[in-house]
Amino acid sequence: MKIELRINGNDHVINAENNLNLRDALRNAGFLSVKSGGCRFGECGACTVLMDGMPINSCMLLAVQAEGHELTTVEAIGEVKDQGWKKTAGLDLIQEAFIETGAIQCGYCTPAMILSAKALLEQNPNPVEADVREALSGVLCRCTGYVKPVEAVLLAARWMQGGKDESFKENKLVWPKMVAFDKIPRYSTVNKSENKVDAVKLVQGKPAFTADMQIPGTLYAKVLRSPQAHAEIEAIDTSKAKALPGVVAVLTWKDLPRVVYSTAGQSDPIPGPLDMFS
């Protein structure tokens, strides 16, 4: 069946099975910032998107249920301002705050956190820490302990209220110190937090993980094993398998060279018998 989804202000027609969830529909459409955390019942929140401005777990919604609603992924929040071939309005203040405070570690949950923060700040532009923690509580973060993301959202809120400043690290937020701050010389790098090298990519939800690497035309291989532990195979009829839709090839032992090896496991020179074939 064909469904029409409104994603980031544009209409997308998607071929979908009745049971296709919204997360997979969005990823199939190229919105790879929507992550799959491997949970079964929406516990991780990595697949969070905004539907009509409200954060939802897209894995818990069928794609067809999203028809007629406005969907927002982090791809629409902000991009690098000068990309050479095009210019944009730049990163959103929430994205910049996540970079500045060091709120990004692995970055897998970062798009979901940014969307959750955006929904919060649109409803409550001046939140307190408890508000931020409540807003981010639906997104499981295994890296940060939530300290830096909370600081990032509070910083973004302050920037939105009074304009961006560069003094927060010295005057606004409490940072751990090993020695008295006023006794440390002012260096350009030492004693200063450095931005994560790939933070800008991660706040935009750009492909960075194995599951995000999609190569058009990729084939999938399935290994069919014998139900018998030791059997003499007299013949394998592959004609029916080859006739199935989408099957490109069926490979058997006839298509592959026999590689002899020893079950004893030693490398060359091999003292054990060459008693098996791969």
Residue pairs with C-beta under 8 A, 6 or more apart in sequence:
1 15
1 16
1 17
1 18
1 64
2 13
2 14
2 15
2 16
3 13
3 14
3 16
3 25
3 63
3 64
3 67
4 11
4 12
4 13
4 14
4 67
5 11
5 12
5 14
5 25
5 26
5 29
5 63
5 66
5 67
5 71
6 12
6 68
6 69
6 70
6 71
7 26
7 29
7 31
7 71
7 72
7 73
8 31
8 71
8 72
8 73
8 75
8 76
9 70
9 76
12 29
14 25
14 28
14 29
14 63
16 25
16 63
16 64
18 62
18 64
19 62
20 62
20 63
20 64
21 58
21 59
21 60
21 61
21 62
21 63
22 49
22 58
22 59
22 61
22 62
22 63
22 65
22 66
22 71
23 34
23 36
23 47
23 58
23 59
24 36
24 59
24 63
25 63
25 66
26 34
26 49
26 58
26 71
26 73
27 34
27 36
31 73
31 75
32 205
32 206
32 207
32 212
32 214
33 73
33 74
33 75
33 111
33 204
33 205
33 206
34 47
34 49
34 58
34 73
34 111
34 205
35 46
35 47
35 108
35 109
35 111
35 112
35 209
35 211
36 46
36 47
36 59
36 211
37 43
37 44
37 45
37 46
37 47
37 108
37 109
37 140
38 44
39 46
39 59
39 140
41 60
42 57
42 59
42 60
43 140
44 109
44 139
44 140
45 57
45 109
45 112
45 116
45 138
45 139
45 140
46 108
46 109
46 112
46 139
46 140
47 57
47 58
47 59
47 112
48 55
48 56
48 57
48 58
48 111
48 112
48 115
48 116
48 138
48 139
49 55
49 56
49 58
49 71
49 72
49 73
49 115
50 56
50 70
50 71
50 72
50 73
50 115
50 118
50 119
51 61
51 66
51 69
51 70
51 71
51 72
52 69
52 70
53 70
53 72
53 119
53 122
54 119
55 112
55 115
55 116
55 119
55 138
57 138
72 115
73 111
73 115
73 205
74 111
74 114
74 115
74 203
74 204
74 205
75 204
75 205
77 92
77 94
77 95
77 114
77 115
77 118
77 204
78 88
78 89
78 90
78 91
78 92
78 95
78 203
78 204
79 88
79 89
79 90
79 91
79 204
80 88
80 90
80 91
80 200
80 204
81 87
81 88
81 89
81 90
81 91
91 99
91 200
91 203
91 204
92 114
92 118
93 156
93 159
93 160
93 164
94 114
94 117
94 118
94 121
94 152
94 153
94 156
95 114
95 203
95 204
96 156
96 159
96 164
97 103
97 152
97 153
97 155
97 156
97 159
98 104
98 110
98 113
98 114
98 149
98 152
98 199
98 203
99 195
99 196
99 199
99 200
99 203
100 152
100 155
100 168
100 169
100 195
101 148
101 151
101 152
101 155
101 173
101 193
102 148
102 193
102 195
102 196
103 110
103 113
103 144
103 148
103 149
103 151
103 152
104 110
104 196
104 199
104 202
104 203
105 143
105 144
105 196
106 142
106 143
107 196
107 198
107 199
107 201
107 202
107 203
107 208
108 209
109 139
109 140
109 141
110 202
110 203
110 205
111 203
111 205
112 139
113 136
113 139
113 141
113 149
114 203
116 135
116 136
116 138
116 139
117 132
117 135
117 136
117 149
117 152
117 153
117 156
119 135
120 127
120 131
120 132
120 135
120 153
121 127
121 153
121 156
121 157
121 160
124 131
125 157
125 160
125 161
126 157
126 161
127 135
127 153
127 154
127 157
129 150
129 154
132 150
132 153
132 154
133 146
133 150
135 153
136 146
136 149
136 150
136 153
141 149
151 173
155 168
155 172
155 173
158 168
158 172
159 165
169 175
169 192
169 193
175 193
184 191
185 191
196 202
198 208
201 208
202 208
207 213
207 214
219 248
226 233
233 253
236 252
238 250
238 252
241 247
241 250
242 249
242 250
258 277
258 278
259 277
259 278
260 274
260 276
260 277
260 278
261 274
261 276
261 277
261 278
262 270
262 272
262 273
262 274
262 275
262 276
263 272
263 275
263 276
264 270
264 271
264 272
264 273
265 272
266 272
